[in-house]
Structures are given as structure tokens and as C-alpha cells.
Amino acid sequence: MAMLRYLSVCSGVGTDHIAWEGLGWECVGFSEIEPFPSAILAHRYPGVRNYGDFTTIPADIGPIDLLVGGTPCQSFSVAGQRAGLDDPRGNLTLEFARLARRVRARWIVWENVPGVLSSDGGRDFAAILTAFRECGYSVCYRVLDAQHYGVPQRRRRVFLVGHLGDDWRPSAAVLLERPSMRGNSAKGGTKGQEVAGTLVGGSGSRGWSSDLATFILVEAVMQPLPFDLAQITNKLNYSQARPGDPVPPLNTVSQMHVAVLHQNKTNNVSVLDYSPSLRSGASHNSHFALSTVVRRLTPKECERLQGLPDDWTLVPYRGKPAADAPRYKAIGNGMAMPVLRWIGQRIAMVEGERNR
């Protein structure tokens, strides 16, 4: 397996380093300006330099094999003002392309929200693709959902992979699998229940008993909620043992499944088997784990939803263990580790085939 040297920008909690450590690749540097994520990187990887503002990284760090980063998404997100490339944060995507050219990266991996595809009627994304092409890269992009890569979170993100030169086939071989291009995909199998197991502790390899047969949500809670419970009463009072079965009394149910409540901006509440996409900041207040009580997801549970090791963000910060608020923000701003691991494995596969 070829050993690649990569540079990580907008590095966050160091997800790329976690994802690719099994590949034997070398991280030549991080680039992160936010104080708390920088503290995580310094604590977890004391031997790797943090260059700070990536627009100032000099050319002499290169040539490198791969540049990876998820530039700020706020200007493209449908939940934001959608200023697109007119927003300085959105314009950092073009700076990412210029950095790739400056350090002469052979590969690029870039991530952002699906809203980038429709920003300014698609013109922003066309400008981004043009920028990468003008910087010398042939690119391929695809929307990948973290829930299909081993974590119980519906997190759809655009991943763009580029390779230096006019040949589009290396980047396409990373993101596009031949079976998915045939148009005759096999029917999906039986939906499993184990996906939500990481949300709480308990028995079983995934945090709850493996012989769970009844899906029943509680009719009462043990603590106040930030929304009106009455509006979701009908959603809470049902069983999923068999379609049409009456709801059994709670005292007849010996095992409880874990679900997630999600409250959106219009105060509509959904009851889900998986977590909706984690976000940074106060929006985490709209995610609640439901077992025998309703409560907010803990930072550790959010780490698991991103595929991070337990307590990865629990590091010393300003002289004491990090508080929950900066941990939530850092986790929500990051990439889903298993998706990035899959992309790294695909790049390693293509590298191996090209070097035969």
C-alpha cells in the first residue's frame, strides 16, 4: 500500500487523521483557527503542526499527495442566508482550490452540504467546479449519506474528489462504484434495528439487548421538555411489533427501544430510528434521546453518531476539562468519520492499481 502525505485544512477535531490512520499515511499538517478544535488537535496530535489560516500556507510545504478539507458550509446551507460565494466563508472554497495548486497536491478531497449544489441556482457550484478545473484538477462529486456507512445518523454531504491532470478516471474510480452505475440495483434487505444501539448504555454488543422485538415509545416523561409534548402524543403512542397491533400498556413492555426526537425550526417534531444530521451550536437542543425518559443527546453520543472514539473531544481546555457547549459545536461541524475512511480506502485502492 502506497504511503501518501496529506495536508488537512479546516481540520476540526481531526476526523481525517482518525479515518486514515490505518492506511499508514502521513499527516504533514493541520489548518484550524477555532480555539477549541485547535486544542483538541494539539492534545491528540502534539507532533503535527497547526498552520492556522490555510490561505497563508506557503508553497514550500509541498508537493503533497493529498489535500483534504470541508470548508465552511454556512453560506451554502438551506438553513442559512445562502449568500454563497459572495460570503467570505463560501469564498474559502475557491481558496481551497488555489491552495491545492500552490502545494501541488495530486489528490483533493473536499466536503460540504448538499445546499452547495443549488446555491444561486447552481451557479455557485458551477463556479467551484470551474475553479478546480482551472487549478488543474479533474473532479468527480457525489452525495454520500453517513447512515449507509455504519453510523446511525442521516447526514447527507457532497464529497468532491479530484486528481491532478486531464484524466477524470482516477477521481471517478474513487467515488463511483461500478455496481451502482448499472441501473439494476438489487432490492434492499430487511431493515435492521441495531442502528440506534449506540445512543444509550445497556446490555448487548451495541448497547441494548439483541432480542428486542417490540418498539414502544413512552407515554410520559420524567423531566420538562422545551416543546409541547401534547403535539406528539399520537406519535409517541404506538407499537411496531406488527402493523395494526394495539399499543400495549407500558407495564407490559419489558424492553424499550431507543429513538430520537427531532424538533425543527417550525416546531414540528419527528420520531426517528436514527439521528438527523448533527449541527453545531444551539441547534443541538432539537435532538433528544428517548428511552424511559426524554433528554438531550450527550456529547459522547454525538461523537458516536459521527463515528468518533468515545470522549474524543473531552480534552483539557482553558485549564479544565472541556465543557459540553464547545464539544457539541466541534462535533457538529465535523465530517462523519466512516465516510471519510471509505474515501481514503478507495483512494488507496486506485493508487495501488495505478502503481502496478
Secondary structure, 3 states (H helix, E strand, C coil): CCCCEEEEECCCCCHHHHHHHHHCCEEEEECCCCHHHHHHHHHHCCCCCECCCHHHCCHHHCCCCEEEECCCCCCCCCCCCCCHHHCHHHHHHHHHHHHHHHCCCCEEEEEECHHHHCHHHHHHHHHHHHHHHHCCEEEEEEEEEHHHCCCCEECEEEEEEEEECCCCHHHHHHHCCHHHHCCCCCCCCCCCCHHHHHHCCCCCCCCCCCCCCCCECCCCCCCCCCCCHHHHHHHHCCECCCCCCCCCCHHHCCCCCCEEEEECCCCCEEEECCEECCCCHHHHHHEEEECCCEEECCHHHHHHHCCCCCCCCCCEECCEECCHHHHHHHHHCCCCHHHHHHHHHHHHHHHHHHCC
